[in-house]
Amino acid sequence: MKVSVIIPAAGLGTRMGRSAPEKEGTSRKQFMLLNGAPILIHTIRKFVSSPSVNEIVVALRADDRQWAAELFASHGLAHTVRTVEG
C-alpha cells in the first residue's frame, strides 16, 4: 500500500497575529520555532519516521517555496519532501 501525506502549510496565521516566516523575526504558525526548529519541520519528521509513508507533499504559498526548500535541505529533508503551491 502506498501512503501519501499532504501537509497544508500555506496559511497566513492571521488568528495568531502572524504574517511572515521566521526569517523575518515574526512568524506564521507553521514556521514558528519549537525547540529550535519550525513546527512544520517537527511535523514532517514524524511522518518521515513512519515506515508506512511513501510520499510527503507540503502545500506552501508561492512566496515561501524557495525559502522552504532551503529550510528542508538544512534539516536533511530535501529529498523526502515535495512542495506544491497551495
N, C-alpha and C positions, 0 to 999 in steps of 0.2 A: 504494500500500500504506500502511495506517495502522499506525504503530508506537506502542504504549503501553509506558511504563516504570513498573513498580511497585517502589518502594523501601521495603523493610521497615525501619522505624526506631522500633519500639515496644519494643525490648529494654531490659532494666534494666542491662546491663553488669556483672552480678554477678561474672563471671570476672575483670573488671578492678578489682573492688573499688569500683565507682562506683554511685551510686544517684540522683543528681539532675542536672538540666540545669545547664549552665554558669552560669546566672543565680544559682545558689546557692553558687558557689565550688568545688563539686566537680562532676563531670560524668559522665554516661553516655557511652559511646564515641562515639555519633553526634553528640553535642553538644560534644565536646572540641575545643578550638581548635587549629588548624593554620595557621600563618602569619596569625593574626589573625581567622580565620573558622572556624566549626564544620565538622567533617568532612562533615556532611550537606550543607552549602552547596557545598562543593567537588564533591561527587558530583552534585548537581543541576546545577551549572554545566556539567559535562562532557556531560550529556545535553541540556541546553538548546542547547549549541553544535553538536549533531548535526542536520543538515537532515532526517534520516530520522525523528526523533522528533516525534510529533504531540501526545503527552499524557504528563504526568508525574504519577503518583499516589504520595503518600507516606503510608504507614500509620504512625500515631502512637498513643501512649497517649492516652486521652481527656483526661487532665490536661495534656497538652502541646500540644494542638491550637491553643488561642488564642495561647499564647506563640510557637509555631512560626509561626503566621500573621503575627505581628508581626515575627518574625525574617526570614521570607521577604520581607516588604514592605520591611524595612530594607536588604535586599540586592537590591532590584529584581526579585524573583521572584514577587511576589504573584499576578500574572495568569497565570503559567506553570505553577504547581503547584496541584494539588488534594489536599486531605488527606482521609483516611478514618480511622476508628477501627480499630486493628489489634490 
